[in-house]
Structure formats: C-alpha cells, structure tokens
Amino acid sequence: MGHLSAQYFYGKRRLSVPQTVVVPAHPAISEDEESDSGDNDIEDPDFIPPSHDLDTSDLSDSGPSGKRRCVRPTVEVLEDEDDEDDLHDHNSNRHEDDDQPAPQAKRPTQEKKSTARLTTWKMVDLNNPPLPEYQHSPPDFVGTPFEYFSRYFSPEVIKHITYQTNLYATQKDVNTTFTTTEDEMLNFLAILIYMGIAELPSIDDYWAMDTRVPQVANLMSSKRFRLMRRLVHFNDNTQIPGTVDRFFKIRPLFSFLNTVFRKEPQTPKQSVDEVMVAYKGKTAGNLRQYIKNKPDKWGFKLFARASEDGFIHDMVLTISLSTTTAIFADNFFTSLELVRYLKDKNCRYTGTARDNRIGKPPLKSIKEMEKKAVPRGTYSYVTSDDGILALRWKDNKTVTLLSTDIGVEPMSSVHRYCSETKQKEEVSCPAVIKSYNSSMGGIDKSDMLVHLYRSPMKSKRWYMRLFAYAIDVSLTNAWVIYKRDCKALGVDGLSLKNFRIQVFRSASTRRPVMSRPRRSSAFQASLSTSVDVPKPVKGHRSHTPDHLVRFDLSLFHAPLHTTRQTCKHCSKKGHILRSNILCRVCKVHLCLNADRNCFIKYHEAVA
C-alpha cells in the first residue's frame, strides 16, 4: 500500500480555512562553520513541528545550482491546495525569527467539499482471526558484527559521505589541500562508535596523557579528527536554492537508511511512535522542538515504526505498511478516519485515542467513569457498522481505544496497587488492552538501546546530532537482526556493547595512523620536575605498569635521572642490580649504561 497522508491522523477542520504547511524559507538556516563548544541552551519552548517529508531512496537531492547568500525569513508558510484536513493544532503556534513577514503561496481558487461518513454503533465484540506468527528464517551461519552493520552503513554510504566531504572542503576553500579517503572516513566512524562505549567528559581526554585511550589515539591524531568532524558533509550545498526540504543537509543519509531498513522482514505487530533526537542548540531554528514529557525534552522529533523486538523500519512522517500487519500507536496518531483508512487497506490498527477524534460512539462518558464509585476495571465498548471497536476502560485513569484487531474477549486480569488496602489487587482487563500494552514497546526498546551507548557529537551544526543518531540506530538495528539469527540457529550472541566493540575493531583495521599524545600544560611542567614514583614497600610486590602503557611506543618513554632503585628488568632474587634511571611513563627503574641497556629491552619485550 502507499504512504499515509497526515490528514488521517487528525480531525476535520472548517472548509473555509485552507491547509497551511510551515517550512523553512531556506534549508541552510545554520552556519556550516563549526565551533568546538557544546550545544547552546535556548530559553523559549515555542516550536513548529515538521509538516512534510521528502523521503526518497536516492543518496542525492536534485535542485537548481548556484549559491545564494541573502537574508531570508526563517520559515515560509505554504498553502496546500489539496488537503482540507487539519494537520495539527501546533501549526497555529508557528512564529518567525525575523522581522520581515514570511512569503505565502497563492490561495486555492476552489475548495473541495467533503461529507463525513455516517457511523452507527452496536454493542458487539470483534472476532478477527489471529495474525500469523512471525517465523525468522535461519541463515546458513551467523556473520561478523561488521557484516551486519555494513548492511546499513554500506560502502556506498561511506563513498557518498567521503565525496560530499571533499566537495564541501573545496566549496569552503578552493585552494584547500584537504582530502580524505573512504578508509579514513571508516576510521572516523570507528572512533565515534568506540567513543559511545568509552565515554569521557571531553574529546581532548581521548588524546591527553593522563586519560589517553589508545584505541582512539592510535587510530587518528586529535588534529585530524577535529578537522574531519568540522568538514564531514552529506549533501551538496549548491543544491539548496529551490528546495523546501527541511532536512536537506542530512536527507541523503536518512533516505538510504530508510530504504535498507524497509527491506528487512518485519514482525506482524508494529508500533508507531515519536522519537526524540536530543539537541538544544540554537542553529536548528524551528527544526528543534520541545516535548515536556520526553526524557530528551529538546531535539528533533522523528516519527518511527518498529517491530516488537526494537528494529526500526521507518524514520519518517509517511509510513509504508504491510497488509498483514497490526499497527499500535498512541493518541497522537489515532483518529477514526485513520483507523477506517487502514482497515480499507486490510491493515489492522489499535491505538489510544483522544475523545474528540473517535466520532461520537455511545460509550460511558469519561466524567462518569472517573467517579470514585466506579471501580477500576470497569469498561464500556461498542463496535461500528464497519467493524471498528471503541472501548473505554478505567485503570488508574480512564483510557479510550480504537481497534480493528482484537476485541474485548477473552478477559484477563492485571495487578494494580490499591492505596486503601496497601496491597496489589486484581483488575479485570480486556484483551485489546493487554495486546496494546505488550505490543507498543518497539520504539521504546529501540530508544533504550540507542541511549545505552550514544556516539558523542556536540556541534553547532544541527544535522551532526542526526548523523550520530543514524550511526547508533544502524548499530542497534544490526544487533537486533544479529540476535534474530543467533536465536534461529540456537547459538549465544554477543551483548550490544561487545557487538559494538567488534564493529569498531573491524572498521579500524584500515591503515591506522599513529599519533603522539596531546600534552597538557601540566604534563609539560612535569618534564622539568620530579616524577611521582611509587615507593617500594617491604613485603609487597613492586609497581608494575599496565601492558598497554608499557608497550605503547607512541608514548614518550623518556629516561629521567633520579634516586637509585632496583632495576625492574634484570634484577632477580639473589641478583639485585640498581639504577638511577627512571622511565617517566612506566615509572620503573631500568639500567641504562655501557654494560646494560634494560631501558630498550624492557619496552621491546613481548607481552
């Protein structure tokens, strides 16, 4: 079936008011020059929600060429000649950041007229046959984690990002000597993946002497990493004039990921919900939003569809659905028009609903249900003449649902805490409620997995946070498919953390560049002062440096002259030799004279 129009999500509006869509007048509303400072806070909670999607499977968007640098209003209000339904009440809250008014398109000369379908309701239950159980086809063998990740972040994506990065560097400075390769871009991604596991307070800490992380510092120098992060790009800026795509700068990456995500087999039960990609910077303009009840209150709001195990199939406003699927969603999406539309397409739907979007079924009123005399577990339901169930059930609060999937029977029970008896009590629960609660967690599970290990990407360029999210959701999706294959073959799989480490190892084996550690001012001062050497304690084993430090030749293993102590390399029981030469990194004494060079041998020994 085709894409869903947003008009089915919401109720009807008056015919005299034309449909409006708010888009940025110029997608390049943020500066491309990046500062290394973190995201800036913003003060007001006003926002304009995304109102359309330009989801294509191409890795590049077309449009007229030529660069344009003139002052333009932040948003543009376009009048839609076709849709008569209200997109959302939030559209009335749109605002402009500039003093000049936003240009408007021509109003339609004729308005369509539509009549609402007359719906009759009866107190009968649904009796649909169950959906077929999902059976994952076992593969011949379980591939490597990097192979699963490459299904989504494929060589084609790496090649596209590399090309656009080189193009952008040239557009910024035609005389630049910067150029990057696909191998280096893969190393850059590998560093971001590992940083999501070994999280440090600052990017500098990965190269600093006291907190150095060899897995990162040995792969790329700090200066090169910062340059890559400042220049990495995903779309051609010369194509911006003429486009109304709000996410033009990141669109090719998300379009490709959506294409490959949709190719994966989906479970019969799907959930649709909002996803917040955290971002509090100012340069995003009206693209960022504020949602009070979300863990990440500031950021970009995406609409996603997921399988029960947390695999994300779509990250767009228009959702492609299968005719053998049951969709579960919250009250942001649910309306009688949407449920009826999907039912006509042989797609089942269950969702909580707001009272003004369900028509006028003869249910007990919310006011009546919430009376103290009405016990928890009380429910009221009716079914329309075309098979849409409307149910109202009292839990801690009264909830209203619309469903074309499962009915009230068979009844079950849930346990709820009672403040009067101070213990949990059984509360009767309709089957549709139980089904909704068990099937609605796909998006939440994906969110939880993404938040476990997030790639760090603080930047004034707003689309860089979406780039980091694209990496993380590709990794979690790859892990979900990997776990499906492991389960089908009856083998134990890696945890998400170890899976991510294995992807890093495979991605970082492409010609690593050794770098010297960044030396802070405190470290420079330590070169001219005495080193804090652990004092030997009688009866205790002497200090031994970690192997990662001892054999890391990129560290500055310099000999220092200090007081005499036992040589760590050549001294044995009954044969003690002492030296006043100390390795300033390993903090152990080693012989360094005309007869013995333990300093070199100690650092060249095989671990």
Secondary structure, DSSP 8 states (H G I E B T S, - for coil): -----GGGGS----TTS-EEEEEESSS--S-S---SS-------------------S-SS-------------SEEEEEESS--S---GGGGG---SSSS---B----SS----------EES----------------SS---HHHHHHTTS-HHHHHHHHHHHHHHHHHH-TT------HHHHHHHHHHHHHHTTS--SSGGGGTBTTT--HHHHTTS-HHHHHHHHHH---S-GGG-TT---TTTTTHHHHHHHHHHHHTS---SEEEEEEEEEE---STTGGG-EE-TTSSS-EEEEEEEEEETTS-EEE-SSS----TT-EEEE-TTT--HHHHHHHHHTT-EEEEE--GGGS-------HHHHTSTTS-TT-EEEEEETTS-EEEEEESSSEEEEEESS--S-S-EEEEEEETTTTEEEEEEE-HHHHHHHHHTTHHHHHHHHHHHS------SSTHHHHHHHHHHHHHHHHHHHHHHHHHHHT-----HHHHHHHHHHHHT-S-------B--HHHHHHTTS--------TTS------HHHHT-TTS---EEEEEEEE-TTT-BTTB--EEEEEETTT--B--BSSS-BHHHHHHHS--
